[in-house]
């Protein structure tokens, strides 16, 4: 009985030892290594994009800025499709949410449109060229456009005599005082640049009722009302475009704008308030600059 068990044990050990020897004798050349993974890259010109995880700017913002530069340079033109969100994320080594945030921002700016199988397709640019007027001198829109080398034009929306308790309080007039209410879309080279609401004191400048609402109100005040401008007070604040301003500027959703409120005085001492205007300037067109001195 013991001998039989020993015999079987010896046979098992011999078989195992033989298998080990056979395994060790196999040539390394006969082992087929796994095929290396193909390294994919973004198609040109998106292969120029490089993100820096250590940069203070968020990754989606870096991606947005770099794609915007490709759009501005013409490297990515109208009708081209952006890489799919999943592909862009894999190639750049970022999360898909990072790419989605960037693409959503491009859509919000009107740079791309479309989703799903069609991808994100570059749309024609509707943004006007950016202008950099200077602050610090009293001038109207017509003069400002002329200084920038652009042709000013006007779309008149409202032109009527009105009475308003709120407006009367601004001008320190009786509640039944008449004012000229003018709403205009001011354009530079045919592109809507600002939507303005203005009120003019007809008690101080009754000749304004004969004005047709086109061109410069300041020129009319000086030439026909004999009221040369004296000075103005002005405030600037950031706002989102209203429904009326979205229609005027062709926006599909509220966009950042600059709201200018101006109180304009004319005449010689004592000067009097002749104009109060609220002008909303599109934020994608205006960069204001001013000189600061010590």
C-alpha positions in Angstrom: 0.0 0.0 0.0 2.7 2.4 0.9 4.7 1.4 -2.1 1.8 2.2 -4.5 1.4 5.7 -2.9 5.2 6.4 -3.3 5.1 5.3 -6.9 2.2 7.6 -7.8 3.8 10.5 -6.0 7.1 9.9 -7.9 5.2 9.9 -11.2 3.5 13.2 -10.4 6.7 14.8 -9.4 8.4 13.6 -12.6 5.6 14.9 -14.8 5.7 18.3 -13.1 9.5 18.5 -13.5 9.2 17.7 -17.2 6.6 20.5 -17.7 8.9 23.0 -16.1 11.8 21.9 -18.3 9.7 22.2 -21.4 8.5 25.7 -20.4 12.0 26.9 -19.8 13.2 25.6 -23.2 10.7 27.6 -25.2 12.6 30.3 -27.2 11.7 33.9 -26.3 11.4 34.6 -30.1 8.4 32.3 -30.2 6.4 34.5 -27.8 4.4 37.1 -29.7 4.4 40.4 -27.8 1.1 42.4 -27.5 0.6 45.0 -30.3 1.5 48.5 -29.1 -1.6 50.8 -28.8 -1.9 53.3 -31.7 -1.3 56.8 -30.5 -4.1 59.0 -31.8 -3.7 62.8 -32.2 -6.1 65.6 -33.0 -6.5 66.6 -36.6 -4.9 69.8 -37.8 -5.1 72.5 -36.8 -6.4 71.3 -33.4 -3.2 69.5 -32.9 -1.7 72.9 -32.0 -3.7 73.0 -28.8 -1.7 72.4 -25.6 -3.1 72.8 -22.1 -1.2 73.4 -18.9 -2.7 71.8 -15.8 -0.4 73.9 -13.7 -1.5 77.2 -15.1 -3.7 79.5 -13.0 -6.3 79.6 -15.9 -8.9 76.9 -15.8 -8.4 74.2 -18.4 -11.7 74.8 -20.1 -10.8 78.5 -20.3 -7.4 77.7 -21.8 -9.1 75.5 -24.4 -11.7 78.2 -25.1 -9.0 80.8 -25.7 -7.0 78.6 -28.0 -9.9 77.6 -30.1 -11.0 81.2 -30.3 -7.5 82.1 -31.6 -7.8 79.4 -34.2 -11.1 81.0 -35.3 -9.8 84.5 -35.4 -6.7 83.5 -37.4 -8.8 81.6 -40.0 -7.1 78.3 -39.3 -10.6 77.1 -38.4 -13.1 78.5 -40.8 -16.8 78.6 -41.3 -18.4 75.2 -41.9 -15.6 73.2 -40.2 -16.6 70.8 -37.4 -14.8 70.7 -34.0 -13.6 67.3 -32.8 -16.2 65.4 -30.8 -16.2 66.1 -27.1 -15.1 62.6 -26.3 -12.2 62.6 -28.8 -11.0 66.0 -27.7 -11.0 65.0 -24.1 -9.1 61.8 -24.8 -6.5 63.4 -26.9 -5.9 66.3 -24.5 -6.0 64.1 -21.4 -8.8 66.1 -19.7 -12.3 65.3 -18.6 -15.2 65.4 -21.1 -16.9 68.0 -18.8 -13.9 70.3 -19.4 -14.4 70.1 -23.2 -18.2 70.4 -22.9 -17.8 73.6 -20.8 -15.6 75.1 -23.5 -18.0 74.1 -26.3 -20.9 75.5 -24.4 -19.1 78.8 -24.1 -18.3 78.9 -27.8 -22.0 78.3 -28.5 -23.0 81.1 -26.1 -20.7 83.4 -28.0 -22.3 82.3 -31.3 -19.0 80.9 -32.6 -20.3 77.4 -33.2 -23.7 75.8 -33.5 -25.2 72.3 -33.7 -24.8 69.3 -31.4 -25.1 65.6 -31.6 -24.0 63.6 -34.7 -23.4 66.7 -36.7 -21.0 67.9 -34.1 -20.2 71.5 -33.3 -20.0 73.4 -36.6 -18.3 76.8 -36.9 -20.8 79.5 -37.8 -20.2 82.8 -39.6 -19.0 85.4 -37.2 -21.6 88.0 -36.3 -19.4 89.9 -33.9 -18.4 93.4 -35.0 -14.8 94.5 -35.1 -13.7 95.7 -31.6 -13.2 99.4 -31.3 -11.2 101.3 -28.7 -12.6 104.8 -28.2 -11.1 107.1 -25.6 -12.9 108.5 -22.6 -12.4 111.9 -21.2 -13.8 114.2 -23.8 -17.5 115.0 -24.4 -18.6 113.8 -27.8 -21.5 112.1 -29.5 -21.7 108.8 -31.3 -21.4 110.4 -34.7 -18.1 112.1 -33.9 -16.8 109.0 -32.1 -17.4 106.8 -35.2 -15.8 109.4 -37.4 -12.6 109.4 -35.2 -12.5 105.6 -35.5 -12.8 105.7 -39.3 -16.3 104.3 -39.4 -19.5 105.5 -40.9 -22.2 106.3 -38.4 -25.9 105.7 -39.2 -29.1 105.6 -37.2 -32.2 103.5 -37.0 -35.0 105.5 -35.4 -37.4 103.6 -33.2 -39.2 106.2 -31.1 -39.4 109.9 -31.6 -42.1 111.7 -29.7 -43.0 114.4 -27.2 -43.6 112.8 -23.8 -44.3 113.7 -20.2 -42.9 111.6 -17.4 -42.7 112.3 -13.7 -39.5 110.3 -13.4 -37.8 112.2 -16.2 -39.1 115.5 -14.9 -37.5 114.8 -11.6 -34.1 114.2 -13.4 -34.4 117.6 -15.0 -35.9 119.3 -12.0 -38.9 120.3 -14.0 -42.6 120.3 -13.2 -44.3 116.9 -13.8 -46.2 118.2 -16.8 -43.0 119.6 -18.5 -42.6 118.3 -22.1 -39.6 116.2 -23.2 -38.5 114.8 -26.4 -38.1 111.0 -26.1 -35.9 109.4 -28.7 -35.0 105.7 -29.0 -32.3 104.9 -31.6 -30.1 102.1 -32.7 -26.7 103.6 -33.5 -24.6 101.8 -36.1 -21.0 101.8 -37.2 -20.4 100.7 -40.8 -23.9 99.2 -40.7 -23.3 97.1 -37.6 -25.6 97.9 -34.5 -23.2 99.2 -31.8 -25.5 100.7 -29.3 -29.2 101.1 -28.4 -29.9 104.4 -26.7 -32.8 106.0 -25.0 -32.5 109.8 -24.7 -34.7 112.6 -23.2 -34.3 116.2 -24.2 -35.6 119.2 -22.3 -38.0 121.0 -24.7 -38.4 123.8 -22.2 -34.7 124.6 -22.6 -34.4 123.7 -26.3 -37.9 123.9 -28.0 -36.3 123.9 -31.4 -35.4 120.2 -30.9 -39.0 119.4 -31.8 -38.1 120.2 -35.4 -35.1 117.8 -35.4 -35.7 114.5 -37.4 -33.8 112.3 -35.0 -31.0 111.4 -37.4 -27.4 112.5 -37.0 -26.0 114.3 -34.0 -28.2 115.8 -31.4 -25.2 117.8 -30.1 -24.7 119.4 -33.5 -28.4 120.3 -33.7 -28.3 121.8 -30.2 -25.3 124.0 -31.1 -26.5 125.0 -34.6 -30.2 125.4 -34.2 -30.7 125.9 -30.5 -27.7 128.1 -29.9 -26.8 125.9 -26.9 -23.1 124.9 -27.0 -22.3 121.9 -24.8 -20.7 122.7 -21.5 -19.9 119.4 -19.8 -21.4 116.1 -18.9 -21.5 113.6 -16.1 -21.3 110.0 -16.9 -21.5 106.6 -15.3 -20.6 103.2 -16.7 -21.8 99.8 -15.4 -21.9 96.2 -16.6 -25.3 94.8 -17.5 -26.8 91.9 -19.4 -28.7 92.8 -22.6 -32.5 93.2 -22.3 -34.9 91.6 -24.7 -35.0 94.9 -26.8 -31.2 95.0 -26.9 -31.0 91.3 -27.8 -33.2 92.0 -30.8 -31.1 95.1 -31.7 -27.8 93.3 -31.6 -29.0 90.0 -33.0 -28.2 88.0 -29.8 -29.9 84.7 -29.1 -29.4 85.0 -25.3 -28.5 87.8 -22.9 -24.9 88.9 -23.3 -22.6 91.3 -21.4 -23.0 94.9 -22.3 -21.9 98.3 -21.0 -24.6 100.7 -19.8 -23.6 104.4 -20.1 -25.8 107.0 -18.3 -25.0 110.6 -19.2 -26.3 113.9 -18.0 -25.3 116.6 -20.6 -25.3 120.3 -19.8 -25.3 123.2 -22.2 -25.2 127.0 -22.4 -23.2 129.5 -20.5 -23.3 130.2 -16.8 -25.6 129.1 -15.4 -25.6 125.9 -17.5 -28.6 123.7 -17.6 -29.3 120.0 -18.1 -30.5 119.5 -21.7 -30.1 115.7 -22.2 -30.3 112.6 -20.2 -29.4 109.4 -22.1 -29.0 105.7 -21.3 -27.0 103.9 -23.9 -26.3 100.2 -23.9 -23.2 99.3 -25.8 -22.5 95.8 -26.9 -19.7 94.2 -24.9 -18.2 92.2 -27.8 -17.5 95.5 -29.7 -16.2 98.0 -27.2 -12.9 98.3 -25.3 -12.7 101.7 -23.7 -9.4 103.2 -22.8 -8.4 106.3 -20.8 -5.2 108.1 -20.0 -4.2 108.0 -16.3 -1.7 110.6 -15.1 0.1 111.0 -11.7 
